[in-house]
């Protein structure tokens, strides 16, 4: 059976009927877009690869359990699964995004040796303060801050990923910044 000419819906159905190759075609068809979305969110090649695998494991499980409802939108659903896994990851790590070099060494350790100790301590304190402020934001505002600042996504990309309009994304960012400024003023923090 030739699977490459089938639609996403037909591939899902064929996979549910036991044709393993249909899943392979589906993954191959969408892997670049899903991986790119993940990489744009986490900015770490190795983490993006891990989350990519987790995304397709979750997709396979959902399809096998018969919980996938086909609405002709497999790719947006797959990207939403990927985004949700990223958000879960960010929640677990509390926005501490670390970058690991190919040799397994954390880049922050290398950066610390190039800075004066007092500068490194001050920088860590500022990052910790900002992280705590961001954690105190409502979920929608925190999400747009993470996607815009930490993942460097455009507001168009944020609106596509979160399923809201660009104006809503911009509004959430505006309120997030207002809330952050208010928290800084209330706590009399000095961030430099």
N, C-alpha and C positions, 0 to 999 in steps of 0.2 A: 504494500500500500504506500502511495506517495503522500507524505505528510507536509512537505514544504509549501504546497499550494493551498493548504487549508487555512481557514480563518482561525483566530485565537479561540473562539467559541468551539469550533469543530475540533481543534487540538485538545482542548480541555475535555470535551466529550469522549474523544478517542482514548485519551489517557484514563479516563474513568472506566472505559471498557477494557482496559488491560494492555493497551498499546504503549509500552514504555517509551518508544521512539518519539511519540507525539510530545511528551514532556521535554525531551531533548531538543526538539525543534522549537518549542515554545521558549525554553531558556535561551537558546542561541539567538532567537529573534529579538529578545528584549534585554539580554544581559548587559549590553553597553549602556543603555539608558538607565537601567536600574543601578548599575555600578557607579555611573557618573553622578546620579542623584545622591547616592550614599557618600561618595567621595567629597562632593560639594558640602555635605552636611558635617562630616567629621574631619576632613582635611588630613587624613592619615591613610596611606595606602593599605597598610596591614589591617587596620581596624575596619576599613571599608570592605576588604576581602572577607573578613570574618562575618561582618554584618550581611554581606551579600549571600554568603552560604546560609546564614540563619534565616534570611528572607525567603530563599527558595525552599528551605526545609519547612518553614511555616506555610508557604504556599502549597507545597506537596501535601502536607498534613491536612490543611483545610480542604483541598480538593478531594483527597481520599476519604475524609470523613463526611463528604457530601454537603459541606457548609458553604461552598462557593456558589453564589448565585450569579449566573451569567447575565450581564446586562450590556454586553458588547464593549466592555471597558476593562479588559484584562490589564493593560499596561498602567492606567491610572490606579487601579486597585493594587497592583504589585508595588508601585512607588509609594502608595500610602502605607502598605505593610512595612516597607523599608524605612520610611520616615518614622513610623511608630516605634520600630526597633531602635532607631537612633535616639528618639526622645527618651525611651526607656534607658538606654545607655547613658545619656546625659544626666538623667535623674539619679541613676545609680552612682555615677562618678561625681555628682554635684558640680557639674560644669568644670571640673578640673581636667582639661584636655591636655594630655601629655603627648609629646612627639617622640617616638622611638626611632633611633637610627638603625640602619640595616644590621649593624653589629650588636643590636639589642640594648645599647646604652641610651639612657634618657638624655635628651638634648639639654634639658634644664641643668643637668649636672655639668655639662661642658660650658654652658653660658655662665654659671656661677663662678667658674675659675677665672673667667676673663673680667669679672666685675670686682670692685672693692666689696668687701664683706658687708659694710654698712649699706651700700647701694642695693645689694641683693636682698638684704633683710627688709629694707624699706619697700622695695618693689614687691616682694612677697606679701607684705602687710597690705599694700594697696590692692593687690589682686584678690587677696582674701576678703578685704572689706567690700570690694565691688561684687565678688561672688555672693557674699551674704546678702547684699542689697538686692541683687537680681533674684536670689532665692525667695525673697520676701514679696516679690511681685505676684499678682494673680497669674494663673496658668497661661492664659492667652497672651498676656503681655510678656511673660518670661519666655514663651516660645518664640515670639517674634524677635526678641532681643538675641536669643541664642542663634536663631537662623540668620539674622542680619549681621550681628557682630562676630560671633564665633564661627559661623559657617560661611559668612561673606556672600550670602545669597541676595539677589535683587528683590525688590518688593513684588515684582511680577512672579518670580520663582517662588517666593514665600506664599503668595496668594494661590498659585497653582497647587503647591504642596498641602496647604492647609484647607483648601476648598472654600476660601472666602475671597471677597473682592479685593482689589488693590487698595481701594479707599479704606476698607476695614483693616487691612494690614497696616496702612499708614496711620490710621487712627489708634490702633493698638500700640504702635511704636511711640506715637505722640504721648499717649497716656502713660506708657512705661517710663519715658524720659521725665515727664512731670512728676511721677511717683518717685523716681530715683532722686531727682533734685530735691523733692520734699524730704525724703529720708536723709539725704546728706545734710540738709539744713537743720532738720530736727535733731540729728545726732551730732551736729557740729563737726562733721568730718572734714578733713583736709586731704584731698586727693590730688597728687601731682604726678 
